[in-house]
Amino acid sequence: MTRPSPPSSAPYATDPHASARPLLDVRDVRKTYHLPRGQTLKAVDGISLSVMPGEVLGLVGESGCGKSTLGRCLLRLTDVSTGQILFEGQDITHLSERALRPLRQRMQMVFQDSYASLNPRRRIGDLLAEPLKVHPGPDGHKRSRTTITARLRELMDLVSLPVTALDRYAHEFSGGQRQRINIARALALSPRLVVADEPVSALDVSVQAQIVNLFADLQARLGLTYVFVAHDLAVVRQISTRVAVMYLGAVVELGETDAVLHHPAHPYSAVLTAAVPRPVVGAARAAPLGGDIPSPVARPAGCRFHTRCPFVQDRCRAEEPALRRIGPSHSVACHFPLAEG
């Protein structure tokens, strides 16, 4: 099958809204793990992107692509090896935990495992009250018991749980209810940025939709900014403003959600998009991507996707493509993109 010629080189813009300052700015971030026998694992391999205030960036890819590691790096839950992370214009890459502590109020995470995220020996009210006790209020003073109680009631209302839930334990709730509790805890300090690490992947499909709708409702009501990590484009398309597709530690396509879903430029994105179920009776499903994802310890030379790409050419095996702009807000790391603009 023939493919179009590569587009002329163009500078890559991580931010389609260049006139505004990003809430989160990631510059050539890498996370490398040193393994026995002198091996290295490049979990995150030179990622640059930005997230604007009020935006929802969907981060998608197969298991092992590095998206969860990147999510943890963004909040400095995992230290980066090289590169820069700027939050609200401040470089947080090498801040000490003490210096980071005031920023923790404005950047929070929702984890995948809703049960493991909650201490089974403590009541939900105690778990949600903990960050409110640890961090000072907006006036810089310790919050009173009355203020904390009122905030806990607000949080229960935000996630549509009864106030009586505050007196119960994690095992008394369903998976979807536990995830609502985790969302409430992440919102306790009124953050600006929330990184959601596959928050619905362990839930039933019907419950997934409810939780995604809750995320969307909270984003609209509170003006939140999300980095929404998922392996399923069907989930990401419901909530994301833009999508970053990751493969073997790198972003291979970045663009507005509609552009990536309807006009994918990278062959890997096209496979992921084709696998999204269509609401048409009897519609054929796309064949799954052939082969296994290569080990990040022994990444292929040239394009990191060439061992599985149906359109591979000699240049792909020898030269790694840079992430470059092919449209006003659409970038791809491919020598021969499937679409332009």
BELDAUR-V637777 format. One record per pair of residues at least 24 apart in sequence whose C-alpha atoms are under 8 Angstrom apart, sorted by the first residue. I is the first residue (numbers start at 1). J is the second residue. Records with the same first field share a line. If there is no record, write none. Layout:
I->J, J
This chain:
1->311
2->311
3->311, 336, 337, 338
4->336, 337, 338
5->336
6->335, 336, 337
7->326, 336
9->324, 325
10->324, 325, 326
11->324, 325
12->323, 324, 325, 331
13->324, 325, 329, 331
14->48, 49, 50
15->49, 50, 51, 52, 329
16->328, 329
17->52
20->52
21->52, 89
22->50, 51, 52, 53, 88, 89
23->50, 51, 52, 53, 86, 87, 88, 89
24->50, 51, 52, 85, 86, 87, 88, 89
25->49, 50, 51, 85, 86, 87, 89
26->50, 74, 83, 84, 85, 86
27->83, 84, 85
28->82, 83, 84
29->80, 81, 82, 83, 84, 85
30->80, 81, 82, 83
31->79, 80, 81, 82
32->80, 81
39->297
40->297
41->296, 297
42->249, 296, 297
43->69, 248, 249, 296
44->69, 70, 248, 249, 250
45->249, 250
46->83, 249, 250
47->250, 251
51->225
52->225
53->192, 224, 225
54->219, 223, 224, 225, 226
55->224, 225, 226, 240, 241, 242
56->225, 226, 227, 228, 239, 240, 241, 242
57->226, 227, 228, 240, 241, 242, 243, 244
58->227, 228, 229, 230, 236, 239, 240, 241, 242, 243, 244
59->227, 228, 229, 230, 231, 236, 243, 244, 245, 246
60->229, 230, 231, 232, 233, 236, 243, 244, 245, 246
61->230, 231, 232, 245, 246, 247
62->231, 246, 247
63->231
64->248
65->246, 247, 248, 249, 250
66->246, 247, 248, 249, 250
67->229, 246, 249
68->197, 229
71->195, 197, 227, 229
75->107, 108, 109, 195
102->135
105->135, 189, 190, 191
106->189, 190, 191, 192, 193
107->191, 192, 193, 194, 195
108->186, 187, 191, 193, 194, 195
109->186, 194, 195, 196, 197
110->182, 183, 186, 194, 195, 196, 197, 199
111->182, 196, 197, 198, 199
112->196, 197, 198, 199, 200, 201, 202
113->199, 202
114->175, 178, 179, 182, 199
115->170, 171, 175, 178
117->182
118->170, 182
119->170
120->169, 170, 171
121->169
122->169
123->166, 167, 168, 169, 170
124->165, 166, 167, 168, 169, 170, 181
125->152, 165, 166, 167, 168
126->166
127->185
128->152, 184, 185, 188
131->188, 189
132->188, 189
151->188
152->188
155->184, 185, 187, 188
156->181, 184
158->184, 218
159->183, 184, 214
175->203
176->203, 207, 208, 211
179->211
180->211
191->224
192->223, 224, 225
193->224, 225, 226, 227
194->224, 225, 226, 227
195->226, 227, 228, 229
196->226, 227, 228, 229
197->228, 229, 230
198->228, 229, 230, 231
199->229, 230
201->230
212->238, 239
215->239
232->276
233->272, 273, 276
234->276, 277
237->261
245->269
247->304, 305
248->293, 294, 296, 299, 304
249->296
251->323, 333
252->323, 332, 333, 334
253->323, 330, 331, 332, 333
254->330, 331, 332
255->329, 330, 331
256->329, 330
259->330
263->339
264->338, 339
265->332, 337, 338, 339, 340
266->332, 333, 334, 337, 338
267->309, 310, 311, 337, 338
268->305, 309
303->334
